Amino acid sequence: MSTGSTLADALKAGPVLLDGGLSNQLEAQGCDLSDALWSARLLADAPEQIEAAHLAYLRAGARVLITAGYQATFEGFARYGIDRAGTEALLARSVRLARSAADAARRADPGRQVWVAASVGPYGAMLADGSEYRGRYGLSVRELERFHRPRVAALAAAGPDALALETVPDVDEAEALVRVAEETGLPYWLSYSVAGGRTRAGQPLEEAFAVASGRGAALAVGVNCCDPEEVSGAVERVVAVTGGPAVVYPNSGEGWDPGARRWTGRGTFDPERTRAWTRAGVRLVGGCCRVGPDRIAELAGRLAR
């Protein structure tokens, strides 16, 4: 665990900067992420690349590193011939790599505080068919709990500072994730992927954000992996439902074409919006897909003003 103040303490003092998209930075480093395990494959094949990506975001000013565990699951690794013990080791490695990068940053700047959040992606990320942007998998809350519990336990045992329950598409999965996260005793944030002012499954955001409202272990509630245009409305609802703080880390604003497997359109991610977001109640802010170290450095500059 990190020494010094906790992440919860830091959020009380003001906004804290997250990192950006891990996958785009890995691709910029020349990594091939074309298979179903996406960035999680590199936990086994090229862990040094993951640590290098973490370091790139720390150099840009990030104070919270989100691990490479988003698509790392027992079921997903089993398809690649990795057994349960091997998967547990890789989940632990995802935390250690981020911790190693954080320790390097602190050695360079002894007064710097860096926290590690273990990424817990949705069930749909394991399916690798885009269903994390639809939700409603036909599973009950209890079944989703059974899926998430073993890997959350493995991640928690590796000693992160927090859990990032991220890119959640619907309320059922949020309920399952929150129940499992609270079993660990770790603080966590709950972050939905949204579109059109609703969850990806079409539920009202007020209902979605209420899942973690009033829970002492919840650091923040909010949105990620969404269009930047969705953020302001979502933050308004977060604060109305939970009282804050909010977490936001949207995509670049470009669109993903799954058939052509490429990004389309233009980026609309504007670091200048950070001021309005933090005034509205955002305390964890960063970027997701296609938001790289250069944009995170710009966010750092805005937060420092």
GISULLIN-V947709 format. One record per backbone hydrogen bond with DSSP energy under -1.0 kcal/mol. CO is the residue of the C=O (numbers start at 1). NH is the residue of the N-H. Records with the same first field share a line. If there is no record, write none. Layout:
CO=NH / NH
//
This chain:
6=10
7=11
8=12
9=13
10=14
16=285
17=63 / 64
19=287
21=25
22=26
23=27
24=28
25=29
26=31
27=30
35=38
37=40
38=41
39=42
40=43
41=44 / 45
42=46
46=49
47=51
48=52
49=53
50=54
51=55
52=56
53=57
54=58
55=59
56=60
57=62
58=61
63=115
65=117
69=72
73=77
74=78
75=79
77=80 / 82
78=81
83=87
84=88
85=89
86=90
87=91
88=92
89=93
90=94
91=95
92=96
93=97
94=98
95=99
96=100
97=101
98=102
99=103
100=104
101=105
102=106
103=107
104=108
105=109
109=112
115=65
116=161 / 162
117=67
118=164
120=166
122=125
123=126 / 127
124=128
130=133
131=134 / 135
140=144
141=145
142=146
143=147
144=148
145=149
148=152
149=153
150=154
151=155
152=156
153=157
156=159
162=118
163=189
164=120 / 166
165=191
168=193
169=201
170=174
171=175
172=176
173=177
174=178
175=179
176=180
177=181
178=182
181=184
187=163
188=219
189=165
190=222
191=168
192=224
193=200
195=198
198=195
199=202
203=199
204=208
205=209
206=210
208=211
212=215
215=218
217=188
220=190
221=247
222=192
223=249
226=251
227=230
228=231
230=234
231=235
232=236
233=237
234=238
235=239
236=240
237=241
238=242
239=243
245=221
246=283 / 284
247=223
248=286
249=225
250=288
252=268 / 269
255=264
257=261 / 262
262=257
264=255
270=273
271=274
273=277
274=278
275=279
276=280
277=282
281=246
283=16
284=248
285=18
288=21 / 291
289=252
291=21
292=296
293=297
294=298
295=299
296=300
297=301
298=302
299=303
300=304
//
